[in-house]
Amino acid sequence: MSTSLWRNWSGTEAVEPVRTVKPGNANEIATAVREAAAEGLRVKAVGAGHSFSGIVAPDGVMVDMSAMDGVVRVDTGTNLVTVEAGMRIWQLNQVLDAHGLALENMGDIDRQTVSGAIATGTHGTGDRYRGMAWQVSALALVMADGSEVRCSAEERPELFAAAQIGLGALGIVTEVTIQCVPAFQLQAVETPMRLDAVLADLDELVAENDHFEFYWFPHTERTLTKRNNRYSMEERRRRPTRLAYWWNEGFTENTLFEASNRVGARFPQTVPSLNRLAGRVWSARNYTDVSHKVFTSPRNVKFREMEYAVPREVLPAVLRDLKALVDERHFNVSFPVEVRFAAADDVWLSTAHGRKTAYVAVHQYHRHEYEEYFKAAAEIFNAVDGRPHWGKLHWLDAKRLGERYGRFDDFLAVRDEVDPERRFANAYLERVLGA
């Protein structure tokens, strides 16, 4: 048991919990919850701290999940894999590799814990694919009274429907069962295109590729498009060489990009020119590798991020408005804007609930001022009923969020039932779910 200042990865949140516990099993978590309740303290489970929002900021008892990273079971007959909630996604991918399995879809960062990625609605891209929560088939949780429960579509289905993206508000997840798929490869084709050409051909680009996304470089007309398409493991690979991997993932997208952002922070007037240079340096490439090695990339340059899910059909207008905003307000934006896609799903608090979705993520280097730019961009997203990513920066409250989710009140009803004293609340959850 210890106490120290906790910070998230990006440095947007810092808090000193009353105390920290590091459990090794669900029983120890249950004990920690009961002891906190006896003292009138709130409890938050903390994983990698990769959220930009204050969703896991622990103001009472902080439950450090890092020791709970084991494999519970792997069933290669059903492709169901159960792991402890503190396992990192990169560790999960190693486990799946060893059994010839893979996640159906995933985001572009693998540093998060499995439970943290699910609880915040982490997603990848692909017009026929859904976020990580959709792949979850069962959960085990420690509840506010210290009891341990399991839930699935068949067992306590209302709790499961809420807990798939539970925001850490319903209990502490201890185990996650994921419906995996046989391992597959992705062929990655990365091509520069003009923004107007991407928007003109958007329907075809999204429909004709399994996983399509693109990055637009503000202050320019340049984008880098990424087309990832699925192939069996038996197909011959064209894996990148170590030198090619270092040049693209290590040097260009991290070392060189960090240097460019430092220059832009020191001399803001150079940002447009630096973005034009970046649009040229991030050049075309074509390679094939195991799925998770293509889906993910190292992210060593620290930044702030806000991401909204908008209805798929309004994306071109949203991007044109965002481009006009950056130009007219003279914001110095050194990070590209990332655009991804997802199929509609029925997870209660999923940002893609009930509608085909486009994700627009705005970023800013951590040494740049971000709030004015993000709030101005949020006005554009809010005007089309955009839904902010739960783990990223935004300023909406429960009233406005409730208007954008058809099952929001159902989620609140489950929360009232399982945590009436708000044992798992914090300031962020008070804002987005109500006090």
N, C-alpha and C positions, 0 to 999 in steps of 0.2 A: 504494500500500500504506500503510495507516494503522492505528492502534489507538486506540480510545476506548471508554468505557463504553456498553454496549448495554442498553436497557430496552425492555420490551414496552409496548404501548399503554396497558394498564391499570395499569402500575406494580407488578405482582405479581412480576416477574422482573427482575433486573439482574445483569449479569456483564461482566467485562472480558476480551475475547478476547486471545489472544497477538498476533494481528494480523488485519487485515481486508483482503480483496482485493475488487475490484469488476470482475468479468470482463465482457467485451463479447460473448463467444461461448463455445461449448462447448469449444473447444481451450484457451482460457485457464482454464476450470474444470478441465479435465483436468490442466493443468500445476500448478495450485494443489493438487490432490489428491495428485499424485505428490510434490511438494515437502513437503507435510505428512507424508506417509508416511515420507519419508526422515528427517524429524526426530522421528518418533514422535508427531505431533500428531493430534488428532481434528479433524474438519471438519463444519461445519454451514452449510447454505444458509439465509439469512434473507431474508424478504420484508417484509411490512407489519408484522410483530410483533403481529398482532391476536389471537393465542392468549393465553388467560389462564394456561394451564399452561406448564411449562418445556420444551415439546416442541422448540423451536428454539434454546434457550439455548446460545450458542456459547462453549465453554470453551477451544477451541483456535484453529483458523483459521475466521474468519467469512467466508462468501462472500456478499457483498451482491449480490442479484439485480436491483437496481433498473434497471441498464442493459440488461437482457435483457427488453425489453418490446415487441418488434416482432411484426408479422404475418408468418408464414411462407407460408401459402397459404390461399385461400378457394375452395372448390369448390361453386358454386351448383347444380351438377347433383346432387351427393350430400348437400349441406348439411354437409359436413365442413369444419371450420375448425381450422387449426393455428396456434398462437401460441407465442411464447417464454414460458418458465415464469414470468418476473418481471412479466408484464403484470398490472395490477390488473383486477378484475372490472368496475369502472366503465368502464375503457378498452375492455375486450372488448365491453361492451354498445354502445359507440359504433361499433365495427367492425361488429358484427352489424346495427345499425340501418342502416348504409350499404349493406348487402347484402340487406336485407329478411329478416333471420334473427333468431332469438332462442334463448336457453337454454330448454329445456323446463320447467325449474323451478329456483328458486334461493332462497337465504336472504334475510334482511331487511337485510343489510349488504353493501355492495359495495366496501369499502376493501381487502379482502384481495387477495393475488396469486392468480392462477388455480391455480398449483401448490400453494400453501399451503392454499387452501380444499379442494382435492381430497385432499391428504395427511392432513388432519385429519378428514375425513368431514363437511364442511359440507352442510347439507340445507335444504330449505324446508318447505312443508307441502302436503298433498294426499293423500287416502287412496288415489288411483290413481297417484301419482307417487313417484319415488325421488330420492335425493340426487345431488349433482353427480358423484360418482365413477361412477355408473351411466351417465352421458352420455359418459364418456371412451372413445374407441375405440382410441387408441394413445398411447404415451409414448416419449420419448427420454431416456436417462439417461447420466450419467457414473458409472462404477462405481468401486469402491475401488481397483482397479489402474490407474485412469486411462483405461480403455477406454470407448468410446462405443457404446452399444447401443440398439436399438429393440425395442419389444415391443408385442404386441397379442394378440387372441384367437387369431390364426393364427401369429404369430411370437413365439417364447419365451413360450407361454401361461401357464406356471407363474409366471414372473417378472411378467407382466402382472397375473395374478390377485392377486398379493401387492401389487404397486405401485399398484394403483388407489387404495387407501388405505394408503400405504406408511409413514406417520409420519416420513418423512425418514430411515428406517433402512436403506434398501437402496441408495441412490445419490442423486445430485443430479439431479433432473428438469430437463431443458433445454428440451424442447418438449412441448406437450400438444395432442392432436387430439381435438376434441369433436364429437359428433354433435348438430348443432343442428336446429331446426325452423323452418318459415316463421314470420315475425313475427306476433304476435297481440296483441290487447288484453285487458285485464282490467277487468271491472266490479267495483268495490269497494263493498261495502255494509257499513258499520260501525254496529253497533247495541248499546247497553247492554242487558244482561240480568242477572237474578239468577243466582248460581252454581247454586242448586238447579234452576232452570229449564234451564240449559245442560246439566247432568248428566242430567236427566230426558229431554231431547230429543237427547242426544248422537249416537246412532246416525243419526238423520235428518239432523242438521246436518252431520255428516261425510260421509255418503253422497250427499247431495243437492247438495253444492257441490264445485266442482273443487278449491278450496284454502280450507279452513276452519281458523281458529285463534282462540284467545281469550286474553285477559289477565284474570287475577283479581287484585283489589286486596286484599291481606291486611288483616285487621282489619275487613273489610266483607263484605257479601254481593254486592258489585257485580263485574260483569265487563264488558269491551268485546269483543264478538264481531266477527270479520272474515270476511266471505264474499266470496271472489274467484272470479269465473267468467269463462271464456274466450270471446272473440268474435273474428271475423275482423277484419282491418285495414279492410275495406270498411264495417263497421258505423259508424254515426254516433257520434262521441265526445261525451262531456260532461266535458271536461277541467276540472280545478279552476282557478279564476282564480289569478293571482299572489297576490292578497290572501288567498284561501282557503288556498293552499299555505303561505304565510308563517305564517298564524295557526295551522294545525294542525302542520305539520312543523317550522317554525322556532320560533315563540313558545311554543305550548302544550307540545309534546313535548320541547323543549330549554330555552329560556330560562326559562319558568315552572317547568318541572320541576326544573331546576337550583336555582332559588331555593327551591322547596319542600323539596328535599333538604337544602339548607344550613340551613334553619330546623330541620328534623328532626334534623340532626346536632348542632345547638347546643342544642335543647330536645327530647330524645327522647320526652317524654311527649306531644308534639303529633303524633307520626307517625300514630296512628289517625285523628285528625281531618283531617289533611292528605290521607290516602288517600281518605277519604270525599269530600273536596273534589275530588281528582283524578278520582275516578270520575264526578263530575258534569261536570267541565270537558271531559274526553275524550268528546265528544258524538257523536251519530249523524251520518253523512254518506254520500253516495252519489255516486260519480263513476266515469269510465272514462278509461283512459290506456294507453299502450304498456306491455307486461307488466312490464319491469324497473323502470319508474317507480312501479308499484303494489307490486311485491314488496318493494322496498327503501325505507328511510327513513334520514335522517341521524341519527347517534347521537353527539351532542356531549357528553352528560353521562357522565362516567367512572363505571364501576361494576365490580364483581366478579361473575363468573357461574359457576354449576355447572349442568350439564344432564345428565339421564339419559334414556335410551330405555327405556321399560317396555313390557311386552306390552299391546297395545291394550285387551284386555278388563278389565284391572285398574285402568285409569285412574280411574274414579270413586272406588274405595276409596282409591287413593293420594292423591287430592286431598282427600278427607274427612280422612284421617289427617294430611295436611300442614296443613290448616286447624286441626285440633285441636291439633297441635304448636305452632303459632304462638300460639294462644290460651292454652294451658296453660303454656307456658314463657315467656310474656310477651316474646317476641322483638319488637323494633321493626324492622319490615320496610317500608321506604319504597318499594321497587320492586315493580311487579306481577309475578306469576308467569305466564310465557308457556307456552302449551300448543299443540303442533302435532302433525301426523300424517304417516305415511308408509306406503307399501306395502312389503311384504317384498321383499328383494333377495337376490342370491347373492354379493355382494362380500365377500371373506373377513373383513375387519375392519370392515365396516359395522355400525353400531349397530342397523340394521334387518335384519341378516342372518337370513333364515329365519323371520321373523315380522312380522305387521302390528304397527305400532309407534305409540306415543304418546310425544311428547317433553315432558318437564316441566323447565322452566328456572327456577331461582331466582337472583335477583340481589340485590345490596346496593350501595348508594351507596359510593363509594370512601372516604368519610370515616367510614363506619360500620364497626363490628366485624362481620366476616362468618363467621369460622371456626366458632364454636360453632353458629350457625344452619345453616350448610351441612353440618356433620358430623351434626347431628341429622336433617336432611332426608335425608342420604345413607343413614342407617339404614333409613328407610322405603323408599327406592328399592332398596337392596341386598336387602331382604327379599323382593322380587319378581323377583330376578335382573336388576335394571336394569343397563344398560351405559352408563357415562359417556362423554360426548363427549370425544374425544381432545385437543381443543384447549382444554378448559375445566377448571376446578379439580375435582380429586377426589383420593382417597387410596388407591385400590386398587393392588395389586401384580400381578406376572405370575401368581402362583398363582391368585388369585381371578379375574382377568380370563380366564385360560385356561379356567376352568370355564364361562364364558359364551359362548364362541365355538367353534363346531364345527370351524373350520379354523385355529385358533390355532397348533397344532403344525405345520401345513403352512406357515404364514407363517414360523415360526421356522426351519424346515428350509431355506426359500429364503434367509432371512437368513444362516444358517450357510454356505450355498454362496457367496453373492455378497459377503459382508462378514465373513469369519471373524475378522478382527482388530478388528472393531468400529470401523472408521475413522469411521463416521457416528453413533456413539453419543454420548450425554451422560447426565447424571444421571437425567433423566426417563425416557429409554428404558431405562436399566438397571433402573429400578423397574418399568416396565410390561411389559417384554419379558424381563427377566432379565439378569444381568451377562454 
